[in-house]
Amino acid sequence: MISVICIIKNSIFKFVEIKGHSDYDKVGKDIVCSAVSAITNGTFNFINEKYQGCYETNLQKNKIIFNFIKFDKYCNLSIELMVYQLENISLSYSNYLKISKKKC
């Protein structure tokens, strides 16, 4: 299962971790992992180009961590959109993608 953990304070994303494999199908044929990867990579590439300095990231195999260090409303909106898209996938594939939002 893919796990998404979001830590949010006053509607501002502070931390997002996306990790795991959905096990919907074999690696290379897994539509859930493909969708999550496309959304996550697209968001990462966008904010990396537009909002450097607003976050730190840690990339590992099957895991990405966004740690937000400086608030930017458009960067936050980009992450909110990413999570919204992942939530939509989770509606159809809840056995393969779990999203947790924690308020601090």
N, C-alpha and C positions, 0 to 999 in steps of 0.2 A: 504494500500500500504506500502511496505517496502521502506524506504528511506536510502540511503547511501550518506553521505557527506564526501568528502575528501578535506583536505586543503594541498596543495603542494607548496613547495618553491624550485626552482631550481631542479626539478625532485625528490625531497626528500619529502616523506610523513611526515607531521607534526602532523596531526590529522585525525582520521577516526571515524565516528559515524554510526552505523547501528541500525535502530530502526523500530519498527512497525510490523504489520502482513499483509501479502499480500491479505488476503481474497479471494484467489483463490478457496478455498474449506474450509470445516469445519476443526477446529483444530484437528490435528491427521491424517488428510487425505490430507493436503495441500502440494502438491509436490513442490511448489515454496518456501514455508517456510522451508520445509525439506532440499532442496538443499542449500538454503542460510545458514541455521543452520549448515549443514555438512561442508561447505566450511569455514565458520567463526570459528566454534569450532575447526576444524582441524588446521587452521592457528594459532589460539590463543594457542592451546596446543603445537604446534611446537615452536613458538617464545617464549613461556613461559619457555620451557625447554632449548632452545638454546641461547636466547638473553635477559635474565633477566637483568634489569638495563637500557635497551634501551628505555623502555616505561613504562607508568603508564596506568592502565586500570580501568574502572568503569563498573561493571556489574550490570544490573538491569533487571527486567522482560521485555522481548521484546526489550532490548537495550544493546548495548555494545559500549564503547568509548575507543579508543586507542589514547593516547596522547604521542607522541614520544619526549623523553627528551635527548636522546643521539644518534647520528648517527652511524649506523652500516650498511654497504652496503648490507650484506646478510639479515639482518632484513628488510631493505627497499625493497629488492628484493622479500622477502616473502610476504610483504603487497601488492606490485605491482602485484604479481601472484594472490593473493586473489581477488583484485579488478578486474583484468582481467577476472577471472572466473565468478565473479558476473556480469560483463558487458556482458558476453556471455549468461548468463541466461536472462538478461534484453532484449537482442535482440529478444528472443522468447516470453517473458512475460512482455512486456513494460507497460502494464496496471497494473502490480502488483509489479514491482520493478523499482525504479527510482534512478539513480546514478548521483550525482552532484560533479564535480571537480572544486575547486576554487583555483586559484593561488594567492599567497601572496608575 
